[in-house]
Amino acid sequence: MQVFSQKTVQINKVNADSYFQTSEDGSKMATFIISGFNSEEEVIETEAFFRNFRGVTECGFVYDISTGNCYCTAIFYEYADKKYFSFLLQKAGIQFIKIDNDTIPVEELKNL
């Protein structure tokens, strides 16, 4: 995947220990916003990357062209954790993650 522009994911914790909601079947869901898109082409390519990434069972992106933000919901296999999410975001070309009000490099997520 080609990196087009600097992107940041904004996510809020669903509880003190997790960014994921866990369903009865054990799958995990995350909702987040990706900012920094410059075109719909970037959104389409990023969504395709997520859909084809191992461990992503479903995902949906809604792009707001006026802000450049993409509102995302993704469902992951039951073993998804911070390390997995950090790896996925890095591979998708996303540089930063904003958790609640703190922005850090994506690679640091796995260490939190």
N, CA, C and O atoms as CSV, one atom per row, in Angstrom:
chain,resi,resn,atom,element,x,y,z
A,1,MET,N,N,0.846,-1.191,0.000
A,1,MET,CA,C,0.000,0.000,0.000
A,1,MET,C,C,0.880,1.238,0.000
A,1,MET,O,O,1.856,1.318,0.745
A,2,GLN,N,N,0.542,2.162,-0.806
A,2,GLN,CA,C,1.255,3.432,-0.900
A,2,GLN,C,C,0.717,4.389,0.158
A,2,GLN,O,O,-0.496,4.485,0.348
A,3,VAL,N,N,1.610,5.097,0.847
A,3,VAL,CA,C,1.186,6.099,1.823
A,3,VAL,C,C,0.991,7.414,1.082
A,3,VAL,O,O,1.935,7.939,0.492
A,4,PHE,N,N,-0.223,7.948,1.107
A,4,PHE,CA,C,-0.536,9.172,0.374
A,4,PHE,C,C,-0.322,10.423,1.219
A,4,PHE,O,O,0.185,11.425,0.715
A,5,SER,N,N,-0.696,10.382,2.483
A,5,SER,CA,C,-0.595,11.556,3.341
A,5,SER,C,C,-0.513,11.099,4.788
A,5,SER,O,O,-0.755,9.932,5.095
A,6,GLN,N,N,-0.175,12.014,5.660
A,6,GLN,CA,C,-0.082,11.688,7.076
A,6,GLN,C,C,-1.487,11.510,7.640
A,6,GLN,O,O,-2.331,12.399,7.522
A,7,LYS,N,N,-1.729,10.358,8.252
A,7,LYS,CA,C,-3.052,10.053,8.781
A,7,LYS,C,C,-2.979,9.782,10.271
A,7,LYS,O,O,-1.986,9.265,10.783
A,8,THR,N,N,-4.057,10.145,10.952
A,8,THR,CA,C,-4.184,9.914,12.386
A,8,THR,C,C,-5.499,9.204,12.652
A,8,THR,O,O,-6.531,9.560,12.083
A,9,VAL,N,N,-5.458,8.207,13.511
A,9,VAL,CA,C,-6.667,7.523,13.973
A,9,VAL,C,C,-7.036,8.098,15.325
A,9,VAL,O,O,-6.179,8.258,16.194
A,10,GLN,N,N,-8.304,8.406,15.503
A,10,GLN,CA,C,-8.808,8.836,16.808
A,10,GLN,C,C,-9.726,7.740,17.332
A,10,GLN,O,O,-10.673,7.334,16.657
A,11,ILE,N,N,-9.438,7.264,18.543
A,11,ILE,CA,C,-10.239,6.203,19.145
A,11,ILE,C,C,-10.391,6.499,20.630
A,11,ILE,O,O,-9.488,7.054,21.255
A,12,ASN,N,N,-11.513,6.135,21.180
A,12,ASN,CA,C,-11.749,6.289,22.607
A,12,ASN,C,C,-11.847,4.912,23.237
A,12,ASN,O,O,-12.376,3.977,22.635
A,13,LYS,N,N,-11.339,4.794,24.441
A,13,LYS,CA,C,-11.438,3.523,25.147
A,13,LYS,C,C,-12.897,3.250,25.494
A,13,LYS,O,O,-13.640,4.158,25.867
A,14,VAL,N,N,-13.298,1.983,25.366
A,14,VAL,CA,C,-14.660,1.616,25.763
A,14,VAL,C,C,-14.725,1.316,27.249
A,14,VAL,O,O,-15.798,1.350,27.850
A,15,ASN,N,N,-13.576,1.022,27.840
A,15,ASN,CA,C,-13.439,0.904,29.295
A,15,ASN,C,C,-11.977,1.180,29.631
A,15,ASN,O,O,-11.199,1.524,28.741
A,16,ALA,N,N,-11.599,1.040,30.862
A,16,ALA,CA,C,-10.253,1.415,31.297
A,16,ALA,C,C,-9.153,0.612,30.606
A,16,ALA,O,O,-8.024,1.089,30.494
A,17,ASP,N,N,-9.464,-0.592,30.145
A,17,ASP,CA,C,-8.437,-1.474,29.614
A,17,ASP,C,C,-8.513,-1.763,28.118
A,17,ASP,O,O,-7.620,-2.420,27.582
A,18,SER,N,N,-9.546,-1.294,27.433
A,18,SER,CA,C,-9.720,-1.764,26.063
A,18,SER,C,C,-10.282,-0.702,25.124
A,18,SER,O,O,-10.978,0.225,25.540
A,19,TYR,N,N,-9.954,-0.870,23.838
A,19,TYR,CA,C,-10.478,-0.036,22.760
A,19,TYR,C,C,-11.561,-0.788,22.005
A,19,TYR,O,O,-12.216,-0.233,21.123
A,20,PHE,N,N,-11.744,-2.053,22.355
A,20,PHE,CA,C,-12.666,-2.936,21.661
A,20,PHE,C,C,-13.882,-3.259,22.522
A,20,PHE,O,O,-13.789,-3.364,23.745
A,21,GLN,N,N,-15.014,-3.411,21.858
A,21,GLN,CA,C,-16.192,-3.999,22.496
A,21,GLN,C,C,-16.172,-5.467,22.105
A,21,GLN,O,O,-15.905,-5.797,20.949
A,22,THR,N,N,-16.450,-6.350,23.053
A,22,THR,CA,C,-16.431,-7.779,22.771
A,22,THR,C,C,-17.861,-8.287,22.685
A,22,THR,O,O,-18.682,-8.024,23.563
A,23,SER,N,N,-18.146,-9.021,21.609
A,23,SER,CA,C,-19.490,-9.569,21.419
A,23,SER,C,C,-19.593,-10.940,22.092
A,23,SER,O,O,-18.601,-11.474,22.588
A,24,GLU,N,N,-20.792,-11.495,22.102
A,24,GLU,CA,C,-21.014,-12.799,22.727
A,24,GLU,C,C,-20.198,-13.910,22.084
A,24,GLU,O,O,-19.802,-14.858,22.763
A,25,ASP,N,N,-19.942,-13.806,20.783
A,25,ASP,CA,C,-19.154,-14.839,20.103
A,25,ASP,C,C,-17.648,-14.619,20.244
A,25,ASP,O,O,-16.855,-15.393,19.708
A,26,GLY,N,N,-17.254,-13.570,20.962
A,26,GLY,CA,C,-15.839,-13.297,21.209
A,26,GLY,C,C,-15.199,-12.343,20.229
A,26,GLY,O,O,-14.087,-11.873,20.468
A,27,SER,N,N,-15.877,-12.040,19.118
A,27,SER,CA,C,-15.291,-11.093,18.173
A,27,SER,C,C,-15.231,-9.702,18.801
A,27,SER,O,O,-15.964,-9.397,19.742
A,28,LYS,N,N,-14.360,-8.883,18.271
A,28,LYS,CA,C,-14.146,-7.558,18.843
A,28,LYS,C,C,-14.471,-6.487,17.824
A,28,LYS,O,O,-14.170,-6.633,16.640
A,29,MET,N,N,-15.091,-5.400,18.289
A,29,MET,CA,C,-15.468,-4.310,17.415
A,29,MET,C,C,-14.815,-3.025,17.910
A,29,MET,O,O,-14.746,-2.765,19.111
A,30,ALA,N,N,-14.341,-2.233,16.960
A,30,ALA,CA,C,-13.778,-0.917,17.275
A,30,ALA,C,C,-14.413,0.111,16.357
A,30,ALA,O,O,-14.637,-0.151,15.175
A,31,THR,N,N,-14.699,1.277,16.903
A,31,THR,CA,C,-15.141,2.402,16.088
A,31,THR,C,C,-14.096,3.496,16.255
A,31,THR,O,O,-13.617,3.754,17.359
A,32,PHE,N,N,-13.753,4.132,15.145
A,32,PHE,CA,C,-12.677,5.118,15.173
A,32,PHE,C,C,-12.815,6.048,13.993
A,32,PHE,O,O,-13.583,5.789,13.067
A,33,ILE,N,N,-12.068,7.132,14.032
A,33,ILE,CA,C,-12.054,8.123,12.962
A,33,ILE,C,C,-10.636,8.188,12.415
A,33,ILE,O,O,-9.675,8.277,13.180
A,34,ILE,N,N,-10.505,8.145,11.096
A,34,ILE,CA,C,-9.200,8.349,10.467
A,34,ILE,C,C,-9.237,9.720,9.810
A,34,ILE,O,O,-10.105,9.992,8.981
A,35,SER,N,N,-8.294,10.586,10.180
A,35,SER,CA,C,-8.214,11.915,9.573
A,35,SER,C,C,-6.958,11.995,8.713
A,35,SER,O,O,-6.008,11.234,8.899
A,36,GLY,N,N,-6.973,12.928,7.772
A,36,GLY,CA,C,-5.806,13.161,6.940
A,36,GLY,C,C,-5.945,12.673,5.514
A,36,GLY,O,O,-4.974,12.691,4.758
A,37,PHE,N,N,-7.130,12.239,5.133
A,37,PHE,CA,C,-7.326,11.819,3.743
A,37,PHE,C,C,-7.403,13.042,2.843
A,37,PHE,O,O,-7.996,14.059,3.204
A,38,ASN,N,N,-6.796,12.931,1.670
A,38,ASN,CA,C,-6.837,14.010,0.685
A,38,ASN,C,C,-7.760,13.712,-0.480
A,38,ASN,O,O,-8.076,14.599,-1.273
A,39,SER,N,N,-8.194,12.459,-0.585
A,39,SER,CA,C,-9.049,12.108,-1.721
A,39,SER,C,C,-9.866,10.871,-1.390
A,39,SER,O,O,-9.542,10.112,-0.476
A,40,GLU,N,N,-10.920,10.691,-2.149
A,40,GLU,CA,C,-11.738,9.492,-1.997
A,40,GLU,C,C,-10.954,8.249,-2.402
A,40,GLU,O,O,-11.206,7.159,-1.888
A,41,GLU,N,N,-10.010,8.408,-3.316
A,41,GLU,CA,C,-9.157,7.290,-3.739
A,41,GLU,C,C,-8.389,6.712,-2.547
A,41,GLU,O,O,-8.285,5.495,-2.396
A,42,GLU,N,N,-7.855,7.599,-1.706
A,42,GLU,CA,C,-7.141,7.134,-0.510
A,42,GLU,C,C,-8.063,6.351,0.412
A,42,GLU,O,O,-7.664,5.326,0.964
A,43,VAL,N,N,-9.294,6.825,0.583
A,43,VAL,CA,C,-10.259,6.149,1.449
A,43,VAL,C,C,-10.574,4.765,0.899
A,43,VAL,O,O,-10.581,3.784,1.642
A,44,ILE,N,N,-10.832,4.687,-0.398
A,44,ILE,CA,C,-11.168,3.413,-1.033
A,44,ILE,C,C,-10.022,2.417,-0.876
A,44,ILE,O,O,-10.247,1.250,-0.556
A,45,GLU,N,N,-8.805,2.879,-1.101
A,45,GLU,CA,C,-7.644,1.993,-0.970
A,45,GLU,C,C,-7.445,1.546,0.478
A,45,GLU,O,O,-7.125,0.383,0.724
A,46,THR,N,N,-7.629,2.442,1.427
A,46,THR,CA,C,-7.455,2.092,2.840
A,46,THR,C,C,-8.540,1.118,3.283
A,46,THR,O,O,-8.254,0.155,3.994
A,47,GLU,N,N,-9.780,1.358,2.870
A,47,GLU,CA,C,-10.862,0.442,3.235
A,47,GLU,C,C,-10.613,-0.946,2.638
A,47,GLU,O,O,-10.831,-1.952,3.313
A,48,ALA,N,N,-10.165,-1.012,1.399
A,48,ALA,CA,C,-9.858,-2.300,0.769
A,48,ALA,C,C,-8.751,-3.010,1.532
A,48,ALA,O,O,-8.805,-4.225,1.725
A,49,PHE,N,N,-7.743,-2.254,1.969
A,49,PHE,CA,C,-6.666,-2.849,2.753
A,49,PHE,C,C,-7.217,-3.463,4.034
A,49,PHE,O,O,-6.898,-4.607,4.356
A,50,PHE,N,N,-8.045,-2.711,4.772
A,50,PHE,CA,C,-8.641,-3.227,6.009
A,50,PHE,C,C,-9.448,-4.494,5.725
A,50,PHE,O,O,-9.294,-5.496,6.423
A,51,ARG,N,N,-10.295,-4.455,4.717
A,51,ARG,CA,C,-11.171,-5.598,4.401
A,51,ARG,C,C,-10.375,-6.866,4.096
A,51,ARG,O,O,-10.837,-7.971,4.384
A,52,ASN,N,N,-9.197,-6.719,3.524
A,52,ASN,CA,C,-8.394,-7.872,3.131
A,52,ASN,C,C,-7.342,-8.268,4.162
A,52,ASN,O,O,-6.617,-9.242,3.958
A,53,PHE,N,N,-7.250,-7.534,5.258
A,53,PHE,CA,C,-6.240,-7.822,6.272
A,53,PHE,C,C,-6.700,-9.007,7.122
A,53,PHE,O,O,-7.857,-9.067,7.537
A,54,ARG,N,N,-5.804,-9.932,7.373
A,54,ARG,CA,C,-6.137,-11.116,8.168
A,54,ARG,C,C,-6.644,-10.709,9.552
A,54,ARG,O,O,-6.007,-9.921,10.250
A,55,GLY,N,N,-7.775,-11.247,9.931
A,55,GLY,CA,C,-8.344,-10.966,11.247
A,55,GLY,C,C,-9.460,-9.944,11.227
A,55,GLY,O,O,-10.174,-9.798,12.219
A,56,VAL,N,N,-9.631,-9.227,10.113
A,56,VAL,CA,C,-10.741,-8.287,9.981
A,56,VAL,C,C,-11.890,-9.068,9.344
A,56,VAL,O,O,-11.781,-9.531,8.209
A,57,THR,N,N,-12.990,-9.210,10.086
A,57,THR,CA,C,-14.112,-9.970,9.548
A,57,THR,C,C,-15.124,-9.075,8.843
A,57,THR,O,O,-15.796,-9.520,7.913
A,58,GLU,N,N,-15.241,-7.829,9.268
A,58,GLU,CA,C,-16.128,-6.856,8.630
A,58,GLU,C,C,-15.566,-5.466,8.865
A,58,GLU,O,O,-14.893,-5.223,9.867
A,59,CYS,N,N,-15.840,-4.560,7.947
A,59,CYS,CA,C,-15.511,-3.158,8.187
A,59,CYS,C,C,-16.338,-2.272,7.277
A,59,CYS,O,O,-16.765,-2.686,6.199
A,60,GLY,N,N,-16.554,-1.058,7.724
A,60,GLY,CA,C,-17.277,-0.080,6.945
A,60,GLY,C,C,-16.679,1.291,7.160
A,60,GLY,O,O,-16.394,1.682,8.292
A,61,PHE,N,N,-16.489,2.021,6.078
A,61,PHE,CA,C,-15.930,3.363,6.131
A,61,PHE,C,C,-16.950,4.336,5.552
A,61,PHE,O,O,-17.565,4.059,4.522
A,62,VAL,N,N,-17.125,5.465,6.210
A,62,VAL,CA,C,-17.963,6.543,5.682
A,62,VAL,C,C,-17.087,7.785,5.630
A,62,VAL,O,O,-16.613,8.265,6.659
A,63,TYR,N,N,-16.876,8.303,4.426
A,63,TYR,CA,C,-15.971,9.427,4.200
A,63,TYR,C,C,-16.735,10.740,4.156
A,63,TYR,O,O,-17.728,10.871,3.441
A,64,ASP,N,N,-16.259,11.716,4.933
A,64,ASP,CA,C,-16.820,13.071,4.916
A,64,ASP,C,C,-15.843,13.941,4.139
A,64,ASP,O,O,-14.818,14.366,4.674
A,65,ILE,N,N,-16.161,14.206,2.876
A,65,ILE,CA,C,-15.253,14.942,1.993
A,65,ILE,C,C,-14.975,16.356,2.496
A,65,ILE,O,O,-13.905,16.903,2.230
A,66,SER,N,N,-15.924,16.954,3.221
A,66,SER,CA,C,-15.742,18.329,3.690
A,66,SER,C,C,-14.681,18.440,4.781
A,66,SER,O,O,-14.044,19.485,4.914
A,67,THR,N,N,-14.483,17.382,5.562
A,67,THR,CA,C,-13.496,17.414,6.645
A,67,THR,C,C,-12.267,16.560,6.356
A,67,THR,O,O,-11.221,16.741,6.980
A,68,GLY,N,N,-12.392,15.630,5.413
A,68,GLY,CA,C,-11.302,14.697,5.155
A,68,GLY,C,C,-11.252,13.565,6.163
A,68,GLY,O,O,-10.293,12.793,6.190
A,69,ASN,N,N,-12.289,13.463,6.997
A,69,ASN,CA,C,-12.345,12.411,8.011
A,69,ASN,C,C,-13.127,11.217,7.495
A,69,ASN,O,O,-14.056,11.355,6.700
A,70,CYS,N,N,-12.734,10.055,7.960
A,70,CYS,CA,C,-13.412,8.821,7.613
A,70,CYS,C,C,-13.861,8.160,8.910
A,70,CYS,O,O,-13.049,7.896,9.797
A,71,TYR,N,N,-15.145,7.899,9.012
A,71,TYR,CA,C,-15.726,7.281,10.201
A,71,TYR,C,C,-15.778,5.776,9.958
A,71,TYR,O,O,-16.371,5.320,8.980
A,72,CYS,N,N,-15.159,5.013,10.845
A,72,CYS,CA,C,-14.930,3.591,10.592
A,72,CYS,C,C,-15.460,2.723,11.730
A,72,CYS,O,O,-15.394,3.085,12.904
A,73,THR,N,N,-15.978,1.589,11.345
A,73,THR,CA,C,-16.335,0.528,12.275
A,73,THR,C,C,-15.743,-0.749,11.711
A,73,THR,O,O,-15.905,-1.050,10.528
A,74,ALA,N,N,-15.056,-1.497,12.559
A,74,ALA,CA,C,-14.445,-2.745,12.110
A,74,ALA,C,C,-14.661,-3.827,13.154
A,74,ALA,O,O,-14.633,-3.566,14.357
A,75,ILE,N,N,-14.875,-5.041,12.676
A,75,ILE,CA,C,-15.020,-6.193,13.559
A,75,ILE,C,C,-13.829,-7.110,13.287
A,75,ILE,O,O,-13.511,-7.437,12.143
A,76,PHE,N,N,-13.188,-7.509,14.374
A,76,PHE,CA,C,-11.965,-8.301,14.302
A,76,PHE,C,C,-12.177,-9.660,14.953
A,76,PHE,O,O,-13.111,-9.851,15.732
A,77,TYR,N,N,-11.308,-10.590,14.627
A,77,TYR,CA,C,-11.371,-11.898,15.267
A,77,TYR,C,C,-11.104,-11.763,16.765
A,77,TYR,O,O,-10.610,-10.730,17.216
A,78,GLU,N,N,-11.423,-12.781,17.521
A,78,GLU,CA,C,-11.408,-12.707,18.979
A,78,GLU,C,C,-10.039,-12.439,19.594
A,78,GLU,O,O,-9.958,-11.978,20.732
A,79,TYR,N,N,-8.972,-12.719,18.866
A,79,TYR,CA,C,-7.633,-12.547,19.433
A,79,TYR,C,C,-7.048,-11.157,19.205
A,79,TYR,O,O,-5.908,-10.892,19.586
A,80,ALA,N,N,-7.813,-10.282,18.593
A,80,ALA,CA,C,-7.322,-8.921,18.347
A,80,ALA,C,C,-7.024,-8.230,19.677
A,80,ALA,O,O,-7.798,-8.319,20.630
A,81,ASP,N,N,-5.894,-7.548,19.717
A,81,ASP,CA,C,-5.488,-6.798,20.897
A,81,ASP,C,C,-4.730,-5.553,20.446
A,81,ASP,O,O,-4.689,-5.251,19.254
A,82,LYS,N,N,-4.135,-4.837,21.382
A,82,LYS,CA,C,-3.423,-3.598,21.038
A,82,LYS,C,C,-2.275,-3.848,20.067
A,82,LYS,O,O,-2.047,-3.051,19.157
A,83,LYS,N,N,-1.560,-4.938,20.253
A,83,LYS,CA,C,-0.432,-5.255,19.375
A,83,LYS,C,C,-0.931,-5.486,17.942
A,83,LYS,O,O,-0.345,-4.979,16.986
A,84,TYR,N,N,-2.006,-6.248,17.805
A,84,TYR,CA,C,-2.599,-6.509,16.490
A,84,TYR,C,C,-3.067,-5.203,15.845
A,84,TYR,O,O,-2.766,-4.945,14.679
A,85,PHE,N,N,-3.804,-4.379,16.600
A,85,PHE,CA,C,-4.356,-3.130,16.069
A,85,PHE,C,C,-3.229,-2.187,15.653
A,85,PHE,O,O,-3.319,-1.534,14.613
A,86,SER,N,N,-2.174,-2.115,16.455
A,86,SER,CA,C,-1.013,-1.288,16.129
A,86,SER,C,C,-0.384,-1.748,14.813
A,86,SER,O,O,-0.055,-0.923,13.961
A,87,PHE,N,N,-0.217,-3.062,14.647
A,87,PHE,CA,C,0.374,-3.620,13.431
A,87,PHE,C,C,-0.507,-3.310,12.223
A,87,PHE,O,O,0.000,-2.902,11.178
A,88,LEU,N,N,-1.817,-3.499,12.356
A,88,LEU,CA,C,-2.760,-3.209,11.271
A,88,LEU,C,C,-2.671,-1.749,10.845
A,88,LEU,O,O,-2.591,-1.453,9.653
A,89,LEU,N,N,-2.685,-0.835,11.816
A,89,LEU,CA,C,-2.635,0.590,11.491
A,89,LEU,C,C,-1.324,0.964,10.817
A,89,LEU,O,O,-1.317,1.743,9.864
A,90,GLN,N,N,-0.210,0.414,11.307
A,90,GLN,CA,C,1.081,0.688,10.671
A,90,GLN,C,C,1.090,0.212,9.226
A,90,GLN,O,O,1.535,0.936,8.336
A,91,LYS,N,N,0.600,-1.001,8.988
A,91,LYS,CA,C,0.574,-1.549,7.635
A,91,LYS,C,C,-0.349,-0.743,6.722
A,91,LYS,O,O,-0.137,-0.698,5.510
A,92,ALA,N,N,-1.374,-0.106,7.297
A,92,ALA,CA,C,-2.311,0.714,6.520
A,92,ALA,C,C,-1.750,2.109,6.243
A,92,ALA,O,O,-2.402,2.911,5.575
A,93,GLY,N,N,-0.556,2.406,6.744
A,93,GLY,CA,C,0.071,3.696,6.483
A,93,GLY,C,C,-0.387,4.806,7.408
A,93,GLY,O,O,-0.266,5.986,7.079
A,94,ILE,N,N,-0.911,4.433,8.560
A,94,ILE,CA,C,-1.376,5.429,9.531
A,94,ILE,C,C,-0.246,5.683,10.520
A,94,ILE,O,O,0.316,4.749,11.091
A,95,GLN,N,N,0.080,6.953,10.714
A,95,GLN,CA,C,1.254,7.305,11.512
A,95,GLN,C,C,0.972,7.543,12.996
A,95,GLN,O,O,1.810,7.229,13.842
A,96,PHE,N,N,-0.190,8.090,13.316
A,96,PHE,CA,C,-0.474,8.480,14.702
A,96,PHE,C,C,-1.819,7.950,15.155
A,96,PHE,O,O,-2.712,7.693,14.348
A,97,ILE,N,N,-1.944,7.791,16.466
A,97,ILE,CA,C,-3.221,7.426,17.066
A,97,ILE,C,C,-3.497,8.382,18.210
A,97,ILE,O,O,-2.635,8.640,19.050
A,98,LYS,N,N,-4.709,8.899,18.224
A,98,LYS,CA,C,-5.142,9.797,19.293
A,98,LYS,C,C,-6.113,9.005,20.153
A,98,LYS,O,O,-7.201,8.636,19.712
A,99,ILE,N,N,-5.700,8.750,21.390
A,99,ILE,CA,C,-6.517,7.993,22.335
A,99,ILE,C,C,-7.012,8.971,23.379
A,99,ILE,O,O,-6.231,9.598,24.095
A,100,ASP,N,N,-8.329,9.087,23.449
A,100,ASP,CA,C,-8.942,10.106,24.279
A,100,ASP,C,C,-8.332,11.446,23.858
A,100,ASP,O,O,-8.699,11.952,22.797
A,101,ASN,N,N,-7.415,12.052,24.637
A,101,ASN,CA,C,-6.836,13.339,24.238
A,101,ASN,C,C,-5.326,13.293,24.025
A,101,ASN,O,O,-4.695,14.339,23.874
A,102,ASP,N,N,-4.740,12.104,24.009
A,102,ASP,CA,C,-3.297,11.956,23.840
A,102,ASP,C,C,-2.975,11.399,22.451
A,102,ASP,O,O,-3.538,10.384,22.039
A,103,THR,N,N,-2.069,12.067,21.732
A,103,THR,CA,C,-1.646,11.603,20.413
A,103,THR,C,C,-0.253,11.006,20.522
A,103,THR,O,O,0.669,11.630,21.048
A,104,ILE,N,N,-0.115,9.772,20.008
A,104,ILE,CA,C,1.166,9.065,20.056
A,104,ILE,C,C,1.422,8.410,18.702
A,104,ILE,O,O,0.481,8.206,17.935
A,105,PRO,N,N,2.673,8.077,18.391
A,105,PRO,CA,C,2.937,7.290,17.183
A,105,PRO,C,C,2.233,5.937,17.279
A,105,PRO,O,O,2.169,5.350,18.359
A,106,VAL,N,N,1.710,5.443,16.173
A,106,VAL,CA,C,0.957,4.196,16.151
A,106,VAL,C,C,1.746,3.028,16.747
A,106,VAL,O,O,1.181,2.189,17.448
A,107,GLU,N,N,3.041,2.976,16.469
A,107,GLU,CA,C,3.839,1.856,16.960
A,107,GLU,C,C,3.912,1.797,18.484
A,107,GLU,O,O,4.229,0.744,19.037
A,108,GLU,N,N,3.629,2.894,19.172
A,108,GLU,CA,C,3.662,2.901,20.636
A,108,GLU,C,C,2.393,2.327,21.253
A,108,GLU,O,O,2.378,2.037,22.449
A,109,LEU,N,N,1.335,2.157,20.476
A,109,LEU,CA,C,0.071,1.620,21.005
A,109,LEU,C,C,0.273,0.269,21.657
A,109,LEU,O,O,-0.295,-0.002,22.715
A,110,LYS,N,N,1.079,-0.585,21.036
A,110,LYS,CA,C,1.273,-1.944,21.564
A,110,LYS,C,C,1.931,-1.949,22.933
A,110,LYS,O,O,1.856,-2.953,23.641
A,111,ASN,N,N,2.578,-0.849,23.328
A,111,ASN,CA,C,3.267,-0.767,24.611
A,111,ASN,C,C,2.422,-0.180,25.729
A,111,ASN,O,O,2.865,-0.146,26.878
A,112,LEU,N,N,1.235,0.275,25.426
A,112,LEU,CA,C,0.388,0.900,26.452
A,112,LEU,C,C,-0.281,-0.115,27.321
A,112,LEU,O,O,-1.027,0.247,28.231
